[in-house]
Amino acid sequence: MSMLFPPKEIMRNIRIHNGSVYLVGEVTEEQKKIFQKFKKQVDEEKKKSRVETD
């Protein structure tokens, strides 16, 4: 599985726990949109890795 890093605009507001990605703290609407794109990438990567290992 490739490593995904959150964009620098939301790096301080990202928490990863048990394979799930969370946006925490006070964030702007722009940061929420960036997070949604990042979360979608993470979910797609997790789905790919499950298919490859099954």
Secondary structure by P-SEA (a helix, b strand, c coil): cbbbbccccccccccccccbbbbbccccaaaaaaaaaaaaaaaaaaaaaaaaac
